[in-house]
Amino acid sequence: MQGSSQVTDVTISELVQSYKTGRYSALEVRDQTITGTLKEGLPGETVVTPPIPAFSLMATPITPKQEKAVLPINDNLKDMGIDIENPGETKISVKDTTSLHFWADLAPTIV
């Protein structure tokens, strides 16, 4: 069982501003999207702890809240103010899946 997804779509400028103010614990760049995982216990945020059920094995794990934005085609992250060489406190990971798509599209033509 996985926790319910808590992803909110935001504009790229909102995501960059949140990054600059330190709201994210991590950023993940995947293809043409960037997802920021919000830090827990941000100022002004009310944290509600769900009651523990009698059968905790059946409990759904709590997933962190995330914000997702679409990357502009002609801009790079550094131009937008996100420096992956020097990320500060935010962990930044880049996952390129374009080669996977290439091989998946090419495989049926070889047979």
C-alpha positions in Angstrom: 0.0 0.0 0.0 1.2 3.5 -0.8 0.2 6.8 0.6 -2.0 9.1 -1.3 -0.2 11.5 -3.6 -0.2 15.1 -2.4 1.2 16.8 -5.5 0.1 20.4 -6.3 0.7 21.9 -9.7 2.4 25.4 -9.5 4.0 27.7 -12.0 7.7 27.6 -12.5 8.1 31.1 -11.0 6.3 29.9 -7.8 8.5 26.8 -7.6 11.7 28.9 -8.0 10.6 31.4 -5.4 9.8 28.6 -2.9 13.2 27.1 -3.6 15.0 30.4 -3.0 13.1 30.8 0.4 14.1 27.3 1.5 10.7 25.7 1.5 11.9 22.4 -0.1 13.9 19.6 1.4 14.5 18.2 -2.1 14.1 18.9 -5.8 13.8 16.3 -8.5 14.1 17.1 -12.2 12.6 14.5 -14.4 12.4 15.1 -18.2 10.4 18.3 -18.5 9.1 18.6 -15.0 10.6 19.7 -11.7 9.1 18.5 -8.3 9.8 20.1 -5.0 9.3 18.2 -1.7 8.1 20.6 1.0 9.9 20.6 4.3 7.8 19.3 7.2 6.6 21.8 9.8 6.9 25.0 7.7 5.9 28.2 9.5 2.2 28.8 9.2 1.5 25.1 8.5 -0.6 23.1 10.8 0.6 19.5 11.2 -2.2 17.1 12.0 -1.2 13.7 13.3 -3.7 11.0 12.3 -4.8 8.6 15.0 -3.0 5.3 15.2 -5.4 2.5 14.0 -5.7 -0.7 16.0 -4.1 -2.6 13.1 -1.1 -0.5 12.3 0.0 -2.9 9.5 -2.9 -1.7 7.5 -2.2 2.0 8.0 -1.4 4.1 5.0 2.0 5.8 5.2 2.0 9.6 5.1 3.7 10.9 2.0 5.3 14.4 2.0 3.6 17.2 0.2 5.1 18.1 -3.2 4.8 20.9 -5.7 5.3 20.2 -9.4 6.0 22.6 -12.3 6.7 22.2 -16.0 10.2 23.4 -17.1 10.4 26.0 -19.9 11.9 24.5 -23.1 14.5 27.2 -23.7 15.7 28.0 -20.2 18.1 26.1 -18.0 17.9 25.7 -14.2 20.8 28.1 -13.5 19.2 30.9 -15.5 16.1 30.5 -13.4 18.1 30.6 -10.1 18.5 26.9 -9.3 22.2 26.0 -9.2 22.6 22.2 -9.2 26.3 22.6 -8.7 25.8 24.5 -5.4 22.3 23.6 -4.2 22.7 24.8 -0.6 20.4 22.9 1.9 18.1 21.5 -0.8 19.0 18.1 -2.2 18.7 18.2 -6.0 18.5 15.1 -8.2 18.3 14.9 -12.0 16.7 11.8 -13.6 16.9 11.6 -17.3 14.6 9.0 -18.8 14.9 10.1 -22.4 17.3 7.2 -23.2 14.7 4.8 -21.8 12.1 6.2 -24.1 14.5 5.9 -27.1 15.2 2.2 -26.5 11.5 1.4 -25.8 10.5 3.1 -29.0 13.3 1.5 -31.0 12.9 -2.1 -29.7 9.7 -3.0 -31.8 11.4 -1.9 -35.0 14.3 -4.2 -34.6 12.2 -7.4 -34.4 
